[in-house]
Amino acid sequence: MAKAKRQLLIAIFLVLFCSFSAGSAAHDASAELQEKVVLQWLGNAGWKIRFDKTIILIDPFLTRKDRIMDAEWATDEEAVLKVIRGADYIFAGHSHHDHIGDVPFIAKRFGAKVIGSRATVNLMLTADVNPSQLVTIGGGETLIAKDFSVQVIESQHGWLLRNGKRVQPKSNEILEPKSGPLLGRNFVEGRSFLYYFNFGKHRVLHQSTGNFIEENLAGLQPDTILMAPVQGYDLVDVLKILNPQTIIHHHFDEWQAPFMQGIQESNIRRAERFVGEVKAVNEKIKVIIPSYFMTYILE
């Protein structure tokens, strides 16, 4: 019964997702070869992906400030609009403010569809995003849009440091929209997801936080991984399962620091240690440490 119910929910979900993509996922193979996938790092785990005429954002956070727990959250709209000039889809890896704090503003400004956990969707509703723009995921769905598809993979958050100790945070959900304004304390983790994008001949896996559920990785064959620092999993096992051609490292910068300050040297050294760890597993994997707003074209 539970399995049948889950299959029904996934079927309903696919209808909802396809309804805003207006068309078949299939497109001419010769045109597909000419289309480019352009990745741009937005700092933290944030990315802008342009494929053909579609703009996809993942965890866009340009405000670069911490939350105040009992104060209303305010996006730095000027900082966002310097970088983001359009969006068709926004994917949320999880619901911490440094991943979705700017999503309500972007969604309302550009009419983008927001895909995320129940917590993410309820936070969007709290911030008065139109319900027709929101898609709730639970993991296991394959979403088909006009010119790309994406597989939603259940994951888990990396460790957090609290009072000098590493702890695995609780995966809290927000079960309904909040009354009143969106507060800093409302940004709980929710559930964490990986997104496995299919852009024609390219496969891109996005990891929003430093952890995996290894058994959920079977069968994935990404050529490119947008990957956070190692936390709570065995890098050797994960790389053997995924065997990517390229890893672009992210979420190693100080997300509260203004972009103009650049990336601290200590953070660069930490990223370089990660490169060494990957090369020790498989020296053939290309590992990129990006700079802010770096663009990378998949070849």
N, C-alpha and C positions, 0 to 999 in steps of 0.2 A: 504493500500500500504506500509506504513512504517513498519507494523508488518511483512508482507511478505518479505520485503527486509531484515529485521533483521534476520528472520528465515533462509533465503538463506545465509547470511553472516556467521551465526553460523554453518550451514551445511558445507560450504566451509572450515571454520576454523577447524572443527572436522576432515575433510579429511587431512588437512595439519598436524595437530598434530599427527594423527594416522600414517601418512606416515613415521615419524621418530621413531616410537616405534616398528615397524616390528613385528607384531603379534597380536593375540587376547588378550583382557584384561582378559579373563577367564583363570583360572588355577586351578589345582586339589585342591579340598577342604581339603583333608587330608594334602597336602603339606603346604597349607595356614596356618594351625594351628601350624605348626612347624616354620614358618618364624617369625622373630623378627623385631620389629620396634625400631631402636636405634636412639635416639635424642641426639645431642650434641650442647650445647650453645656456640656460637662464640662471645658473647658480643653484646651489642646493641640489635637489633631485628634479629640478624643473627643466623641461625641454619644450621647444617648439619644433614640430615636424611638418614640413611642407611636402606633399606628394601630389603631383599634378596641380590642381587648383584647390586642393583641400588643405586647411590649416588645422593641425591637431596640437593641443597643448596637454602636457602631462605635469601635474603638480606645479603650476606656475606660481612663484612667490617672489615678487619684486619689491615688496614693502620693506624687507630687511630690518625688521624690528621685532622685539619680543612682545608677547601679549601682557596685559595687565589683567589679572584674574577677574576682578569685579567691575572692570570698565568696559564700555562698549568698544568692540573692535572697529578700527578705522583703517581702511586700505589707503596707502599712499598713491592716490590716483594718478598724479603726475608721473611718478616713477614707473607705474605700470604702462601708461600710454606712450612713454618714450620707447618702449620695447614692443608692446603688443598693439597691433593696428587692425587685428581681425582674428576671429577664431570660429571654427565650425564645430569642433568637439573638444571637450575638456575631460581628461581622465584623471581621477583621484586615486592615488595609491593607498592612502589612508587619510584620516581626518585631523591630524595635528595642524596647528595654524600655519606652520612653516611649509605646509604642502597645499592647503586649500584656503588660507586666509584671504587671498586675492581673487578666488574663484567667483564669489557672488558678484563682485563688481564687473569682472570680465564677462560673465555670462549675461548679465543684464545689459551691459554696454553693446555687446555684439550678437546677442541672441544665440549663443553657442549651446549645444546640448552638453549636459554634465552627466558623466557616468561615474558612479561611486557606490559605496556601501550605504546601508540604511541610515547610518549616522550622518554620512556626508549629505545625503538627500534631505534629511530633516534639518540639517544646518542651513542648507540652501533655502528651504521653505521658511525657516526663521528669518532669513535675510531677504525674504520677499522675491526670490527667483520664481518665475512662472513655472507651475507644476508641469506644463507641457514640455519644458526643456529638460526634465529630470528623468534619469533611468537608474533604477536600483539594481545592483548586482549582488550575488551571493557566492560566486565562484563556480566554475565549470561551464559557464556560458561561452558560446562562440557567436560573436556579434558580426553581422555582415552589413557593411555600408556600400555606397556606390562604387568606390574605387579602392577599398581596403577591407580587410577583416581583422578581428582581434579576438584572441582567446583569453578569457579571464581565469586566472589561476590563483587559488587561495594560497596565502602566504602568512607570515607572522612578522611582527615588529622585532627589530634588533634590541639589544640591551640598552638601558638608560642608566646613567650614573646618578645616584641619589645618596647624598651624605657619604660620598666616597666609595659607595658599593654599587656593583653591577646588579641590576634587577630586570626581570622580564616584566614589562608593564602589562596590566590587565587589558584585554581587548574589549573595552566598554563600548556599548552601543547606545545611541540615542533613539528611543523608540517612537518618539513623536516630536513635531516641531515645538520649539520653546515659545513661550509668550514673552513679548517685549523684545528689546534689541538683542543682537548677537553679542555675547560677552566673551571675554578671553577664556574663561573657565569652561565654556561650552565645547572647546576644541579637544575632545577626547580622541583616542586613537581610532575608535570604531574597529573595523576589520581591515586587514592588510591584504593587498592583491598585487600580483605581477600581471603585466599586460604583454601578451605575445602577439605582435603585429605582423601581418602578412601584407607586404606591399609588392605585389607582383612576384618578382623573383627574389625579393629580399625578405628576411625574417629578423625582426628586431624585438628583443626582450627588455622590458623596463622593470627595474627593481627599485622601489621607492625607499626601502629601508634595509638595514644590513642583516637580512636573514632570509632563509628559504625553508620550505618544507620539502625535503629531498624527494619523497615519493611522488610529489606532484610534478616533478620535472621530467619524468620518463616520456620519451617520444618527442621532446622539443629539440629542434635543430636550428637555433639562431645563428645567423652569420655575425650579428652584432649584439652585444649586451651593454646596456646602460646600467652600470653596476655601482652599488654603494659599498662602503668599507665592510670588511668581514666582521660579523658579529653573530656568534651563536651557531655557526655551521662549519662543516669541514670543507674548506676551499678545494682540497684535492678531489674529494668525491663529487662536488658540484661541477667542477671543470671537466672531469672525466665524463659526466653525464651529458653536459651541454656541448662541450667541444666547440666553442665559438672560434671564428676567425679573428674577430676584433672585440676588445672590451674598451669602452669609454668610461673612465672612472668618474664618479660624481659623489655629491653629498660629503665631500671632505673639507669644504670651505667653512668659514665662520659665517653662518647664515644671518647673523644679526649685524654684521659689519657692512657699512655702505660699500657699494661696488667700487667707488673711487679709491678706496684703500687697497684694492687688490687682494690677493690671497696671501696670507701670512706664510713666512718661510717655514715655520714649523708644520703647517698644514701640507705644504708642498713635499716636505720630507716624509710625512706620513703617507702621502700618495705614492711617493717613490718606493717606499717599503712595500706597498701593496703590489706595485709593478714587479718587484723582485719576487714576491710570493707567487704571483701568477707564472712568471718565467721559470721558477723552480719546478712547477708542475708541468708546464708545456711551453718551451721556449719559442714555439712557432706562433703562439697567440700574440697578436699585435695589441699593445696596451697604450692608450692615449690618456694623458693628463690634460684636460682641456683648460683653456683660459675663459674668462667670462665672455659670453656671446660668441664664442667660437662656432663656426659652421663647419659641418663635415658632410660631404656628399658621398653616399654609398655608391661604389663602383660595381 
